[in-house]
């Protein structure tokens, strides 16, 4: 039987930004695959609503209200991990933000905020997770990046910079931590229907422009990202590390 290669049964997973969009889809896929999850978000009502719903279905779900962009928030998260799990098999760094402007229009505070949320938080979350992940049978970190880290998407240079750095962090940690049986990968979406992108995509001209540059001729769905994240954490993917995998409908491959 090879069925055990295609499950997350017995795995304990920490998912940041797990109440909406891609993070919610990841959490739901992990639960379907029998993982024991802990989601993180800043909104108490959102976290409690999701956890109550999942637990009412008999699913193994926990939640913590914290801001991953702050040192105190990250400490709270891992105190809860220690209390609820004692150990950890999977970390999904999904939290991210963007402010779409031309480069000359950013304030220093906006620039710093994007870096704290998208990059510094991931670096520190990985380092805090390391003692929990080390020594497990097969541990996995998946960082949610973006195709903006590989090519220009017109606006959002600080966002793109953080996502490019995230891909490089992934490669470094994959090499540094391979001997500890910790795999590290990045999943890099193009435009996906999420609460973060909907205000932008609601402009018909923007939506048409995105679709015109996407060979699949449509906007992606959160479940199309969560599927590859789940796969990367399964026993079936134990020789995949240090990779950045685009979920982009062919966008990065499209030339004239």
C-alpha positions as CSV (number, residue, x, y, z in Angstrom):
1,X,0.0,0.0,0.0
2,X,1.3,3.4,-1.0
3,X,-1.6,5.3,0.5
4,X,0.5,6.5,3.5
5,X,2.6,8.6,1.0
6,X,-0.5,10.8,0.2
7,X,-1.6,11.9,3.6
8,X,-0.7,14.3,6.4
9,X,-2.1,12.0,9.1
10,X,-0.3,12.5,12.4
11,X,1.4,15.7,11.2
12,X,1.2,18.9,13.4
13,X,1.1,22.0,11.3
14,X,1.3,25.7,12.1
15,X,-0.3,28.0,9.4
16,X,0.0,31.8,9.6
17,X,-2.9,33.9,8.1
18,X,-5.1,30.8,8.3
19,X,-8.6,32.5,8.4
20,X,-8.9,33.8,4.9
21,X,-7.9,33.3,1.3
22,X,-4.9,31.0,0.6
23,X,-4.2,30.4,4.3
24,X,-7.8,29.2,4.9
25,X,-7.6,26.9,1.8
26,X,-4.3,25.5,3.2
27,X,-5.9,24.9,6.6
28,X,-8.9,23.2,5.1
29,X,-6.8,20.9,2.9
30,X,-4.6,20.0,5.8
31,X,-7.6,19.1,7.9
32,X,-9.0,17.0,5.1
33,X,-5.7,15.1,5.0
34,X,-5.9,14.4,8.7
35,X,-3.3,16.9,10.0
36,X,-3.6,18.5,13.4
37,X,-3.4,22.3,12.7
38,X,-2.9,25.6,14.5
39,X,-3.9,28.7,12.6
40,X,-2.6,32.2,13.4
41,X,-4.4,35.6,12.7
42,X,-4.8,39.0,14.3
43,X,-8.6,39.0,14.4
44,X,-10.0,37.3,17.5
45,X,-13.4,36.8,16.0
46,X,-12.1,35.3,12.8
47,X,-9.9,32.8,14.6
48,X,-12.6,31.8,17.1
49,X,-15.2,31.3,14.3
50,X,-12.9,29.1,12.3
51,X,-11.8,27.0,15.2
52,X,-15.4,26.5,16.6
53,X,-16.6,25.4,13.1
54,X,-13.8,22.9,12.6
55,X,-13.9,21.5,16.1
56,X,-17.7,21.1,15.8
57,X,-16.9,18.7,12.9
58,X,-14.5,16.7,15.1
59,X,-11.5,18.1,13.3
60,X,-8.1,18.7,15.1
61,X,-7.9,22.5,15.0
62,X,-6.3,25.1,17.3
63,X,-6.0,28.8,17.0
64,X,-3.9,31.7,18.3
65,X,-4.5,35.4,18.0
66,X,-1.2,37.1,17.3
67,X,0.7,39.4,14.9
68,X,3.6,37.6,13.3
69,X,5.1,40.9,12.3
70,X,6.0,41.6,16.0
71,X,8.5,39.9,18.2
72,X,6.0,39.6,21.0
73,X,3.4,38.1,18.7
74,X,5.9,35.4,17.5
75,X,6.7,34.5,21.1
76,X,3.0,34.1,21.9
77,X,2.6,31.8,18.9
78,X,5.3,29.4,19.9
79,X,4.2,29.3,23.5
80,X,0.9,28.1,22.2
81,X,2.6,25.6,19.9
82,X,4.5,24.2,22.9
83,X,1.4,24.0,25.0
84,X,-0.9,22.4,22.3
85,X,1.5,20.3,20.4
86,X,4.8,20.0,22.2
87,X,6.4,19.6,18.8
88,X,5.9,20.5,15.2
89,X,6.1,18.9,11.7
90,X,5.1,21.7,9.4
91,X,5.3,25.5,9.2
92,X,3.5,27.4,6.5
93,X,4.5,31.1,6.4
94,X,1.5,32.5,4.6
95,X,1.0,36.0,6.1
96,X,1.8,38.8,3.6
97,X,0.7,42.3,2.7
98,X,1.1,44.6,-0.3
99,X,0.7,48.3,-1.0
100,X,0.5,48.9,-4.7
101,X,2.3,52.1,-5.6
102,X,5.0,53.4,-7.9
103,X,8.4,53.3,-6.2
104,X,8.7,57.0,-5.6
105,X,5.3,57.2,-3.8
106,X,6.2,55.0,-0.7
107,X,6.7,56.4,2.7
108,X,9.5,55.0,4.8
109,X,6.9,53.6,7.3
110,X,5.1,51.8,4.5
111,X,8.4,50.3,3.2
112,X,9.3,49.1,6.7
113,X,5.9,47.6,7.4
114,X,6.0,45.5,4.2
115,X,9.4,44.2,5.0
116,X,8.5,43.4,8.7
117,X,5.4,41.5,7.6
118,X,6.6,39.7,4.5
119,X,10.2,39.0,5.2
120,X,11.4,39.6,8.8
121,X,8.5,37.7,10.2
122,X,9.2,34.7,8.0
123,X,12.9,34.6,8.9
124,X,12.1,34.8,12.6
125,X,9.3,32.3,12.4
126,X,11.6,29.8,10.7
127,X,14.2,30.3,13.4
128,X,11.7,29.9,16.2
129,X,10.3,26.8,14.6
130,X,13.6,25.1,14.1
131,X,13.9,23.5,17.6
132,X,10.4,22.1,17.2
133,X,11.0,20.8,13.6
134,X,14.5,19.4,14.2
135,X,14.7,15.7,14.7
136,X,11.2,14.8,13.4
137,X,10.9,12.1,10.8
138,X,10.3,14.6,8.0
139,X,9.7,18.2,8.7
140,X,8.6,20.8,6.1
141,X,8.5,24.6,5.8
142,X,6.5,26.1,3.0
143,X,6.8,29.9,2.4
144,X,4.1,31.6,0.3
145,X,6.0,33.8,-2.2
146,X,4.9,35.4,-5.4
147,X,5.8,35.5,-9.1
148,X,6.4,39.2,-8.3
149,X,9.7,38.0,-6.8
150,X,10.8,36.8,-10.2
151,X,9.5,39.4,-12.7
152,X,8.0,42.9,-12.8
153,X,4.3,43.2,-12.2
154,X,4.3,47.0,-12.7
155,X,3.8,48.2,-9.1
156,X,4.8,47.1,-5.6
157,X,8.6,47.1,-5.7
158,X,9.0,46.6,-1.9
159,X,6.6,43.6,-2.0
160,X,8.5,42.1,-4.9
161,X,11.8,42.6,-3.1
162,X,10.5,40.7,-0.1
163,X,9.3,37.9,-2.2
164,X,12.5,37.6,-4.1
165,X,14.4,37.5,-0.8
166,X,12.0,34.9,0.4
167,X,12.9,32.6,-2.4
168,X,16.6,33.0,-1.6
169,X,16.0,32.4,2.1
170,X,14.2,29.2,1.1
171,X,17.3,28.0,-0.8
172,X,19.6,28.9,2.1
173,X,17.6,27.2,4.8
174,X,17.0,24.1,2.6
175,X,20.7,23.6,2.4
176,X,21.6,24.6,6.0
177,X,18.8,22.4,7.5
178,X,18.9,19.4,5.2
179,X,20.9,17.4,7.7
180,X,18.2,18.0,10.3
181,X,15.6,16.5,7.9
182,X,13.9,19.8,7.5
183,X,12.7,20.6,3.9
184,X,12.1,24.2,2.8
185,X,10.2,25.2,-0.3
186,X,8.4,28.3,-1.7
187,X,5.1,28.3,-3.5
188,X,4.8,31.4,-5.7
189,X,1.3,32.4,-6.9
190,X,0.3,34.8,-9.6
191,X,-3.1,36.6,-9.1
192,X,-5.4,34.5,-7.0
193,X,-9.0,35.4,-5.9
194,X,-8.4,36.4,-2.2
195,X,-9.5,39.3,0.1
196,X,-6.1,40.9,-0.6
197,X,-6.5,40.9,-4.4
198,X,-10.2,41.4,-4.8
199,X,-10.2,45.3,-4.5
200,X,-7.5,45.4,-7.2
201,X,-9.1,42.8,-9.5
202,X,-12.6,44.5,-9.1
203,X,-11.3,47.1,-11.7
204,X,-12.3,45.5,-15.0
205,X,-9.3,47.0,-16.8
206,X,-6.9,45.5,-14.3
207,X,-8.7,42.1,-14.4
208,X,-8.6,42.1,-18.2
209,X,-4.9,43.0,-18.2
210,X,-4.0,40.1,-15.7
211,X,-6.0,37.6,-17.8
212,X,-4.4,38.8,-21.0
213,X,-1.0,37.9,-19.6
214,X,-2.1,34.5,-18.2
215,X,-2.2,31.6,-20.7
216,X,-4.9,29.8,-18.7
217,X,-7.0,32.9,-19.4
218,X,-8.4,33.2,-15.8
219,X,-7.6,34.2,-12.3
220,X,-6.5,31.4,-10.0
221,X,-8.3,30.0,-6.9
222,X,-6.9,29.6,-3.4
223,X,-7.4,25.8,-3.6
224,X,-5.1,25.7,-6.6
225,X,-2.3,27.0,-4.3
226,X,-3.2,25.0,-1.2
227,X,-3.0,21.7,-3.2
228,X,0.7,22.1,-4.0
229,X,1.4,23.3,-0.4
230,X,-0.2,20.1,0.9
231,X,1.8,18.0,-1.5
232,X,5.1,19.5,-0.5
233,X,4.4,18.5,3.1
234,X,3.5,14.9,2.3
235,X,5.8,11.8,2.5
236,X,5.4,11.7,-1.3
237,X,7.5,14.9,-1.6
238,X,10.4,14.0,0.7
239,X,13.1,14.6,-1.9
240,X,11.8,18.1,-2.9
241,X,13.6,20.9,-1.1
242,X,15.0,24.4,-1.9
243,X,12.5,24.9,-4.7
244,X,10.2,27.8,-5.8
245,X,7.1,26.5,-7.5
246,X,4.9,28.9,-9.4
247,X,1.1,28.6,-9.4
248,X,0.5,31.0,-12.2
249,X,-1.5,29.6,-15.1
250,X,1.6,29.8,-17.2
251,X,2.3,33.5,-16.6
252,X,6.1,33.2,-16.1
253,X,6.4,31.2,-19.3
254,X,4.5,33.6,-21.4
255,X,6.4,35.8,-23.9
256,X,5.5,37.2,-27.3
